[in-house]
């Protein structure tokens, strides 16, 4: 299901905040409460990607600015893992814009994607089975594993307790809330940095006029976060509701309270039926493709320069001290040839790593992931891994067994 750039950015940022809040609630309870919450998240993620035969996930999200709704999204995602098929429907309502209806269906042989602007259905038929991934388990991704460790460290000083309420039928309810005074300064500094770096308009050369945050914002911090979670007797999340409030000031000094509210329900576990939409009488565009043959479509489109910021914590603030630069000079379906560099602002050269300048050749081990070796300044060979997400201008690049928890695996494409 496709959403506007503004909506995707909003959800991506808020989900990151949600992950922080969820870990925070778990940490502030007893050790057993912490383990229960993390076990529920991990068990649910593993079940959705590996164990269940089918399920339906209903979700509703609302984003408000000073009480006025700027984005409202309702979705129904149906998954039949046994038949490797999914069907997603939903609506998107954004301020001063027409309502958007979405429909998406996929199985190994067909994809149907509704284009609301043209009111037609794009149908892709695969001549060979398309072995796509329906649901990814975030806890098995390297970046998320590192973020989990960082979140554990950040929220360790919280003292308030989350309420864990076991029910007679074997279900369990977890609920809690944290306020501005309870949120560690380092967590608010991280939120402020992420918003200013990646989600405000015309910042750092980004000309993203669809961001929910304007340019030159200040005084960004999380005011509050609330969450309720109900687990079934097996420990699977059945219901979850979250609300997060972020405060900031725009370039005119006007104060804004941005609130994010989300409700998720998991229903029809192992009883969900996924049905392909009957397209009779509808506008349809058909196309045939060979299918997933473990090759990247148009690999040369990924040739170019990618960057991310080198950031440290100093005097209770995040400070940019340089940039990591990744140049991909050649990409095909067997290998990636490129160069990695670290460029530091004057006065911060002492922060440079042993891996600050080196050529590499990464060999694909599957469709999107490639392994490489790079030689550091001491002559040591360092193993690394990189991946190219499909149809994205972001690549993942990092070094195995790195002890630098602040290292950012994501590199954004630089456009002139």
Helices and strands as residue ranges (DSSP letters): H 5-28, H 31-46, I 47-51, E 54-65, E 68-80, E 85-94, E 100-106, E 110-115, E 120-126, G 138-140, H 142-154, G 155-157, E 163-166, E 172-179, G 180-182, H 185-194, I 195-199, E 218-231, E 237-249, E 255-267, E 284-289, G 299-302, E 304-314, E 317-331, E 335-344, G 349-351, E 357-364, E 369-375, E 381-388, E 394-399, E 410-413
